[in-house]
Amino acid sequence: MALAACASFTHAADAVKRVDQYRQLGYSVKSITPIFSQLLVLPYPAGFKIAFENTQGPRYIREAVLDKENVDEWSQMITLTGMKDLALKPEVTPKSFAENMAAGFQRACPASFSAQGIAAGKLSGYDSFVMVASCGTSPTTGGKTSEAAIIAVIKGQSDYYTIQWAERAAPSATPIAVDVNKWTEKFRQLNPIKLCPIVAGEAAPYPSCVN
């Protein structure tokens, strides 16, 4: 069975409770979230819970971690972000945005950094770019783990969106080769990703987007 757990997720704790209730009934769950000018549909792989959500000015972020983990101590994290009106700047492209994010990894771990582009094309009809970036030794864990993420950047109608699935593993003092098959499979589990227009007066469960 498949169910759209449709909510704005203003209160992350309530969203976690609803998602867990649906999963216990045997449903697979996806979120439909208003983020600035559009609705974004994102499936939730089994075992993940929403742990943090915040909107500050033109930036939106939501983080999900595995059950029994938290945003400080985690082995895997799925992060959704939105950047308001960034798509209105012609000098920004999904590729340049993704590469800028990867550059953040490189600054954090220049000796053990690795990255690779995975795909460029369309997601839900919008321009996108998907890549993997990795730190063999992650400064966020004091070098106790590596940290790698598949990053999907989508240029929406007015805003930019990113979906990231990160994982921590054993550290490496040298760059870790990108396992394209592994990360492609992880990204497959995050699909179908969908962007829909926000219809005036329409509330959850957002039937125009679900259909």
Secondary structure, 3 states (H helix, E strand, C coil): CEEEEECCCCCHHHHHHHHHHHHHCCCEEEEEEEECCEEEEEEECCCEEEEEEEEECCEEEEEEEECCCCCCCCCEEEEEEEECCHHHCCCCCHHHHHHHHHHHHHHHCCCCEEEEEEEEEEECCEEEEEEEEEECCCHHHCCCCEEEEEEEEEECCCCEEEEEEEEEECCCCCCCCCCHHHHHHHHHHCCCCEEEECCCCCCCCCHHHHC
